[in-house]
Amino acid sequence: MQLSPERLKGLAAAELVQLSEEGVDTSELQALHDAAVGGPPGQVADALESFFSRAAAAAPAADFPYSEPSDLPGIRAARRDGQRRMTLSQAQAEDRIRGAWLGRCAGCMLGKPVEGWTKDQIEAVLKHAGEYPLDDYFPPIADLPEGLRAYHSSDTLRGNIAYGVRDDDTDYTLLGLHILEAHGPDFTPDNVAAEWLGRLPYDQVYTAEREAYRNLVMDIRPPQSALVMNPYREWIGAQIRCDGFAYGAAGRPERAAEYAWRDAVVSHVKNGIYGEMYFAAAIAAAMATDSLQEALAAGRAEIPDNCRLAEAVDDTLAWCAEDGDWQATWRRMDQKYGHYHPVHTINNAVIVILACLHAEGDLGRAICIAVMGGLDTDCNGATAGSLMGALLGAEAVAGKWVDPLNDTLYSALQGMNENSITDLARRSLQTAKSSGVWG
């Protein structure tokens, strides 16, 4: 598949950033890149392909302070002790899985109108509407003053919502459920890849998933599909795909993390993988405990102890214990992790964690904080809603967050366009039951 010179230039520039974040000394690669993009127009594509070949062989510097394997045995060898298996009843699993589905759908819908906005932009539009801090779906604004951003969509605003609209954050939840149903608990990364090609429209996947999809079409199989000309391999895409697998492993954080790993390696490496493993394990654990701290500890125990995400998780737990409000913790996050791209795994994971910890057991407050924090707002609202719904059960998501959805979720997946949320929760319960994950 021949990529245009402009597409290659964009990928190459992003690759330099990604390699630097992985601890690679990029000085020689930068020079090679600059010579390639500054050369004769007809030679740019060939020169950049040479750049990518060199980039693929690059390794972190010897003094890089983190150890970040991408293989499952390496990850497990590098993790700390933790709870791998927890106990819950079928009735508890039913309530928590339903709560997680509802929380994910509500949180996604809440964040969708302002996806990609900064914290300041969200605060400005809410203050103009007289509704800051956020405590409901975003209100329509008839006359938007100059200088304020317009919402991305109108069908996700208060009073306009009639169902859960299609979004990749819920497409992947449904796809994870389907993978467990179609291939069982022993599904493989190749099964995931096949379902992508058969179910996901190419124009509905983004960043790392789009580059991996291109590689799959070129018959580059996992895990290489995550590596070839894919500078987004540590971005948030895998993190948003964990939930369907977590629901099918209720109470089994280690199993949920393994499911997540098999899914993530199609498109991600290192911290991109860890983000999916962390939240899969935390959500699966949340279904078997009443303690958010215990659930977060279970997630932390499934990723390498000395990786950048683990450091960010530890920072966030310490900051939340010290800070009196979420905004103080957000500022500390921004100071240390604000250099990452707005859809990177690490900074968005921190927003989800601080939102849940500062919410004091209130699911609505958790998804509102996650969205008010900016960056990838629909992703963060969805993940915070899923985690808190798993922890608190379905009643915690009742009323204004659920009623407007009319028990309906749309997706872009082939053959799965219109879905009952009640039925999705029932099916997730069945995948967990079939795997024997409670008792």
C-alpha positions, 0 to 999 in steps of 0.5 A: 500500500503506497502512502502519500508523501504528506501522510509519510511526513506526518507519520515520520514527525510523530515517530520522532516524538514517540521514540523520544518518549520511549527513551530513544536518542533521536538525534541521528534519526532527526537528521535523517528525517530532516534530510528526507523531508528537505530533499527533492519532492520525488524522493521524499517517499523513498527517503522516509521509508528508509527513515522508518526502517532505521527507526524500527531498529532503534532502542531506548538509551542505556540510562532510560529509567524504565523497563517496559516489555510488550510481551505477556511473560515479560509484563508478568515477570515485571509486575508486583504482587496483587489480587489475581482472583476475587469472589462474587455471586452471580447476582452481584455480577449481574448488577455490576455488569449492568452498571458498568455498561450503563456507566460507560454509555452515559459517560461517553455521551457526556463527553462526546460534545466536547471531545478534544477540548481543553479544560479551559474551553469546557469551563468557559462554555459551561460558565457562559451557560450558567452551569459550571461545574457540570452535573448533567449532560451539556445544555444546548446554547442558542447564541454562542458568543465569539471565542467559544467553541461550538459543540461537536454534535447536537444529539448528545446535548440535554433534551436532544438525547434519544439513544446512545449514539455511535462512538468508537468508545462503545463500538469496541466494548460491543466488539470485545463482547462479540469476540468473547462470544464468537471465539471464547476465552481462548481467543487470540490476537489473530481472532481480534484482527479478523474481527476488525477486518470483518466488522469495523469500517476503516473510516471509523478507526483512528490513530493507532487502530488506523495504522494497524488496520492498514498493516493488517490489510497488507497481511502484517500480523500481530504483534508486528501490526502494531509496529510498522509505521505506527507512531501512535502505538502508545496512544489511548486507542487500546485503553478504550477497548478493555471494557467488553473483556473486563465484563467477561472476566468479572472478579478475575483481574488477571484474566481481564488483563490477559484478555486486554493484552491479546487485544492490545497487541494488535495495535499497541506496545508498552504503555499503550498495552498497559493502559488497556490491561490496567483498566481491564483489571481494575474494572473486573476487580471493581465488580467484586469489591466495594473499595475503589482503592482495592480495584485500582490496586488490582489494576496496578498489579497487572502492569510492569512495576517500573513503567511510565504508566505505573509511575503516573498511577502512583503519582495520582494516588498520592496527589489525590490523598494530598489534594482537597479538590480535583482541580489541584490534582489536575494541575499537578497532572498537567505539570508533569504529564501535560507534554503528552499528546491529548490522546495519549494513554498516560495523561488521560488515564490520570484524569480518569483515576483522579476523577474517580478518586475525587468523586467520593463514591458518586458516579455522576460526579466521576464522569463529570470531573473526567469530562471537565478535565478535558483532553479525550473527554468521551474516552475518559467519561466512558472509562470513568463511568464503566469503572464506577458502574462496575463498583457501584452497580446499576442503581448508581447510574439511574435517572437522568444519566440513563433515562434519555438513552432509552435502553438503546446503543448504536454502533458502526459494527457490521450486523450490530447497528442497533442494540439494547443495552439491557441485552448487551449486559445480559450477554456480557453476564453470559460470557462471564458465566460461561467462563466460570468466573464467579462462585 
